């Protein structure tokens, strides 16, 4: 019976994919929103299919929805490039950033095909494939962003609604699972089966992922929101890119109803980060709000800074003292007294510092790198660096590959700054530049301490924004100012959103 339910669910999901592919073919830019929104539900749906005993072929078919969508988007992009090149006077030229992205793709291919023995690496083929996929996604998404521009503000707004709507739904479900679902129920839902399927080995209580919990000095394990991402890090790090996206919409002339709903989704976004108790993300949100106030000069954005500071203090002090907690046997723990989360020893604390020091030493010892997958812990033993996305690039592809990655990241932030200064005030064009500039700076410390590109919702949004912003930085200077909304719509715009 359960297998039959799994088959029905898988078929329905594949039918939904067919509809989304048709939508993407007609409006390719919306493919970005589908990728980001889809990853908000991908993990928990995959876990459900595994728990229901769904046939392997259907599980793999569902798991590959994002790759299928990327193939379709790539075909559209190649078709557009071919059409442009066949014009009598082809417009556009390669930017320096394009060459960096192309070079990174070439280096990734070379380091993938080089034999492990040549690089003195013990990474197996599965690890090398996983590592190669993550690296290759970066230039691929960049070029998709460069080529598949938004047709108009309605395309941009559709992406915003998809991305923020999915995050809001995830936050609501996260509140439910955190406060109303016993932690042990996650075992019944199949979380360990899901982890094993993806090649992870965890050592938390009953084999659960360690990052489900924040460890307090007395040994108590405080539950963190994991929601549909099945990870607190997916909740938190995706929000660092969605937050500037939400502010960008509220900063422009949008109908009051739109501004109101975006504000509600933003509150849910912030609440999700707070309940995930991801300290670096909480601090980065505060920094992002302060930076956007400096860039956009809006009083209401300045008002967000103290709100976020209060949210961070509440999440790290009183909340962790009253939040759902368990012991090593997943039995509920009732506590008295107040405990600072900052003194905890979870995966975002002292362990990351130890990994950082160790990874730096490792990279200095292996300047040529060990090949793609050396920094991957899935499907085998960790060969190279630990959890840093930046140091992992150096550990896998040496100084050359790591240097290209750093250059591409910094150029993305720079293009974000360029494009933001040139965007039209009556348009939603600033959405992608704010994601690239503010989101990029907000993610910067995270990339040093976490393998953030393993969270594909973050990877999809940031690197697509990188390409879109590079294109916008070259076109915005030539774009004539225009109103994004009709006069009747602008008349109903939110006063707070007016420039």
N, C-alpha and C positions, 0 to 999 in steps of 0.2 A: 504493500500500500504506500509506504513512504517513498519507494523508488518510483512509483507511478506519479506521485506528487512532484518528485524531482524532475521527471521527464516533462511533465506539463509546464512546470516553471521554466525549465530550460528552453522549451519551444516558444513559450510566450516572450521570453527575453530575446531570443533570436529574431522573432517577429518584430519586436520593438526596434532591434538593431536595423532591420531592413527599412523600416520607416525613417529612422534617423539618417541612414545613408542617403535616402532619397532627398531628405531635407538638406543635407550637407551638399549634395550634388547641385542643388539649386542655389544655395547660399553658403558657399564654402567657409566664410569667416565664422559662421555659427558652429562649425566643427570644433572650434576652440572651446566654446561653452559646453558642448556635448562631452568633450574629453574631460574637462574639469568636473562637471556635474556627475558624469558617469563614474569617475573614480571615487566620488563620495559614497557610492553605494556598491561599488565593485567587490570590495573585500567581504562584506557581510553576506552578499548574495552568493559569492563563491563558497563561503563557509556553509551556507544553507544547502547548496547543491551537494556538497561533500557529505554533509550530515544526513541528507535524505537518500544517499546511496545512488545518486544519479550516474548513469553510464559514463564511463571515462571519456568517450568521444564527444558527448554533449558538454561535459565540463570543460574540455579543452576548446570546444567551439565557442562557448561563452567566454572563456578566459581570453580568447584572441580577438574579442570585439574591438579593442583599442588598436591593435595592429591592423585589423581590416580597415578601420576608419582612417588610419594614417596612410595606408596604401591608396585608398580612394582620394584622399586629400593630395597625396604626392602626384597621382595621375593628373588631377586637375591643375596642380601647379606646373607640372612639366608641359601640359597642353598650353597653358597661358604663356609660358616662357617661349615655347616654339612659335606661337602666333606672333608674339612681339618681335622675335628675331627675324621673322619672314617679312615684316613691314619694310617698306622702302627706306625709311629713316628710323631705325630702332631707337626707342627712347630708353634712357637709363644707362647706367654704367656700374661696374663693380666698385664697391666701396672697399676701403682697407679692411673693414670688419668682415666683409664677405670672404676675403682671402684668408683671414685668420680662421674663420669657421670652416672653410674648405680644407685648409691645412690640418686642422684638428681632426676632421673626418679621415683624411688620408693617413695621418699618424695612427689613429685608432685602428684602421684596417691593417696597417703594417704590424702593429704590436699584437693584433689578434692572430695573424697568420704565422708569425714567427714561432718556431717550436719552443715549448716551455723549457726544454733542456738547454737551449741556446742561452736563455735568460736566467738559468738556474732557479726556475720556479717550479713549485709542486702543485700549482693550481690545476684542477682537472678540467675537462672540456666543458662541463656544465657551468662551472664557475667562470671560465673564460667567456662563454656565451652571455652569461648574465652581465658581466662587467662590460663586454663589448656593446651590448644593447643599450646600457645606460649612457655610455659615452657617445655612441652614434646618434642617440636621440637628440642630443644638444644641437649639433649642426643641422640635423634634419628639421627640427622644430623652428630653428632660426630661419632657415630658408623658406619654410611654409609661411612664417610670419612676414617675411620679406615679400612674398609673391601674392599671398591671398589676403589682400587688404579688405577692410570693411567697406561695403557698398555705400552705407550711409549710417546715420545715428541710430536707425532702427536695428541694424545689425549689431551695433555696439551694445545697445540696450538689451537686446535679446541675450547676448553673451553674459551681460551683467545679471539679468534675471535668472538665467540657468545656473550660473556659478554661485551667486548669493542665495538663491532659493534652495539649492542643494545643501549649502552650508547651514542654512537656517533649519532645514528639516533634520539634518544630522545633529544639530545642537538640541533640538527638541527630543529626538530619540535618545540622545546622550543623557539628558536629564532623567529620562525614564529609566534607562538601564543603570544609571549610577545610584539613584535613590530608591528605586522600587524593585530592582531585580537582584536577588542574592548573587554574590560573586561566583559561587559554585555553579550557578546556572549556565555560565559561559562554557563550562566543561560539557554540559548537556547539549549546548548549541553547537559544539564541535570545534572549539577554538584550537585545541591541540591537534586535531585532525587537519585543520586548516594550516597551522604552522608547519607541520610535517610535510604536507603537500607542497608547500613553497620552499622546502629545503632548510628550514630554520630549526635549530635545537635550542630550547630555552630551559632555564634552571630556576624559574619562579616556583611558587607553591603549586604542587600537583602538576608541574611541567608547564604552567602558564607563562606567558611572556613577562619578564621582569618589569617592563615599563607600564604594566597595568597598575603598578603600585608605587607609592612614595614611601621609602623606609624611614621611619623616625628613630631617634636614638634609643628608644626603649624596645625596639624590635617590632613595634606595631606597623602594619602595612596599611597605609591610607589609599583608598581607591581613587583612581584618576578616571576622568571621562575618556572612554575610547570610542564610543558611539559606533556608527556604521563603518568608520575607517578601521575599526578593530585595532586602534593605536592612538594614544594621546598625542603623538607627534604629528600624525596626519591631520588631526583636528587643529593643532596649534600652528604648524608651519604653513599650512594652506591659508590660514587666516591672515598671516602677515602680508600676503599678496592681495587677498580679497578686501582687506581694510582700506588701502588706498584706492582700490577700484570703487568701493562704496562712496568714499569721500568725493571722488571725482564726479560721480553722478549728482550728488547733493550740492556740489559746488556750481553746477550749471543750471540753465533754465529748464526745469522739468516740471510737469504738473504736480500740484500739491499732493495728490494721491500717490504718485510715484515716489516723491521725496519721503512721504510718511512711511510707506512700506519698506523703502530702502533703509530708513532709520531703524525700523523695527528689526530688520534682518541684521543690521550692524550691531544692535544691542545683543542679539542672540550670538553673533560672531564673537563679541568680546566675552560674553558669558561662557562660551565654549572654551576659549583660551584659559580663562580663570579656573574653570572646573577641571581642565586637563592638568593643572598645576605644573605647567611647563615654564619654568622661571625665566629662561632666556627669551622666550617668546613674549612673556608679559613685559619685560624690560624693553624689548624691541618695539612693541606696540606703542609704548610711551614715547620712545624716540621718534617713531614714524609720525605720530600726531604732532609733536613739536616741530618736526621738519616740514610737515605740510602747512602748519600755521605760518612758518617763515616764508614758504614758497608762495602760498595763496593769499595770505593776509586776510583771513576770515576770522571774525571774533568767535563764531560758534566752534571753529576748529580749535582755537586756543582753549575754549571751555572743555574740550575733550581731554586735555592733558591732566588736569586734576582728577577728573573722573577715572581715568585709566590708572593713575597713581593709587587712588583709593581702592580700585578693583584689585590691583596687584597686592597691596597690603592686606586686604581682606582675604585674598586667596592664599597668601603665604603665612598668615597668622591665625586669626580666629577660625577661618574655614577648616584648615587642616586639623583643628582641635575638635571639631564637631562633625567632620565629614565621615561617610561610611568607612569603616576600617575592619580589618580581619587579622587573624594570626596566621602562622605558617600552615595551619590546617584548614584555612579558609573559614574559620568560625568567626562570627561577628564579635567585635571587641567594643566594649563600652568604656569610655575614658572619662577622666576628670582632670581639670587643669588645662592650661594653654601651652601649646608647643609651636615654636617657629618652624615652618617648613624649610627655611633657609639653612637649618642645621641638619636637615636630612641628608641621606647619602644615596640618592637615586641615580639613574643613568645620566642625568644632566649635570651632576655635581662633580665630586672629586674623581670619579672614574674617567670622565672625559678629560680632565686635566692630565691624568696619568697617561691616557692614550695619546694626548697631544704631544707630550714630551717624548714618549716612545716612538711615535710616528715621525717626528722630526729627526730623531737619531737614525731611524730606519732609512729615510729618504736620503740623508747624507751618505749613508753606507752603500746605497744603490742608486747612483745618479742616472743610470741608464734605464731604470725601472725593471719590473719583473713580468710585464705583459698584462693585458686586460684580464680582470678577474682576480688578480692577486690580492686585492683589498676586499674581496667578496667573501662573506662568511656563510653564504647559502650553499647547500649541497656539498659541503666539505669543510675541511679545516682552514682557518684563516692563514694565509701565506704571507701577506704583506702588511700594509698599514691597518689601523683599527677602524675608527668611525668618522674621520674627518673627510669631507668631500674634496676639499682642496688638497690635502696631503695625500689622499688616495689617488688623485690624478698624477701627482709626481711619482708616487710609489708604483703605479701601473705603467705609466708611459714616460717616466724619466723627466729630466729637466725640460726637454723639448715639448712633450705633450702637456706637462704641467704648466709651462710658461704660456703656451697657446691658450689653455683654458683660462688662466688668470687674465690674460690680455682680452679675451672675448668677454669675460664677465665685467671687467672695468670699462670696456668700450660700450657695453650695454648700458651701464649706469650713465656714461657720458652722453650717449645718444638720447637717453631719457631726459637729461637736462636740456640738451639742445632742442628736442622736439617740444618739450613743455613750454619753452619760451616762445615758440612759434605757433602754437595751437590757436585755433580760432575761439574766441571767447563765447560765441553763441553755439558752439558745437561740443559734442562729447569726445572730441579727439584726444583730450588729455587723459582718458582712461588708461590707455596703454603706456604713455610716458610716465604716469605716476606709478604704475605697477613696476616698470623697469627701474626708475630712479629711486623712489621711496622704498618699494618692495625689495629692490636689489640691495640697498644699504641696510634695510632691516634684516635681510637674510644673511648679510655678510658674516656676522659673528657665528651664526648658526652653521654656516658651511664649514667653519673651522673646527667645530666640535661635533658635528653630526653628518652622517651620510644622507644628506637631505634629498639628493636626487633619487634615492630609492622610493621616496613618496612621489609617485608619478603625477599626482594632481599639482604639486609644486613645480615639477619639471615641465609639464605641459604649459602651464600658464606663464612661467617666467621666461622660458626660452622662446615661446611664440611671441611674447611681448617684446623680447629683444629684437627679433626680426621686424616686427611691425613698427617699432619705434625707430629703427634704422631707416626704414622706408619713409616714415613720416618726417624724419629730420631732413630728408632731402627734398620732400615735396611741399612741406608746410610753408616754406618761404615764398613759394610761387602761388600758393592757394589764395584765391580771393575770399574775403570774409563773407559769410552768409549766415542767415538765421537757420538754426537747426529745427525750430518749431514754428508753426504758423502763429500769426498774431493772436488768434483766439486762444491757442494753447498757452502761449507765453503770458497772456493776461491772467491765467490761473496758476502761474508758476509760484513755487514756494519762495517767499521773500528771502529766506535764508539762503536760497540757492542762486539769487541774483548776484551778478558781479558788482 
